[in-house]
Amino acid sequence: MERSRNTKSIGEILSALTIAVLFLVILLLVVFAARSYQHSADSQYKNDTQRIVCAYVVTAVKDNDGGEVTPETFDGCPGVSIADGDTGFAHKIYMKDGVLLEEYSLADEAVNPETASEIGETEVFEINYISDDLLEIRTDKGASYVNVQR
């Protein structure tokens, strides 16, 4: 009788230990899957942001309705000014401290980063004319080229 009681308690201990190990394994799998998903989502967000930055600038340059597109330096920051025809205003896009900003103001007015709208983050922002009509826009994601009628 005592032997069966002893066997029964060892069986209960082994069952409880098995359940505890399974619970720990399941918990570790959930934590690992959540961290993997978070890493994947962060990588995708960064990639999408870099693409959006370049695509936004390209679209702004393409939509310039005959205004002059001029690479400029705003307070030491690289950028581009897109003149708005004969209104005297310009769409200014420039990079400051790794952030691409935009504002719409008088063409000859200085930029104000505090009131500018944020487009996205980038460490590289260069705009140069390759030829008379071909504008190169370079960001972290690479280079894009736009045919600009001047």
Buried (B, 14 or more C-beta within 10 A) or exposed (E): EEEEEEEEEEEEEEEEEEEEEEEEEEEEEEEEEEEEEEEEEEEEEEEEBBBBBBBBBBEBBEEBEEBBBBBBEBEEBBBBBBBBEEEEBBBBBBBBEEBBBBBEBEBEEEBEBEEBEEBBBBEBBEBEBEEEEEBBBBBBBEEBEBEBEE
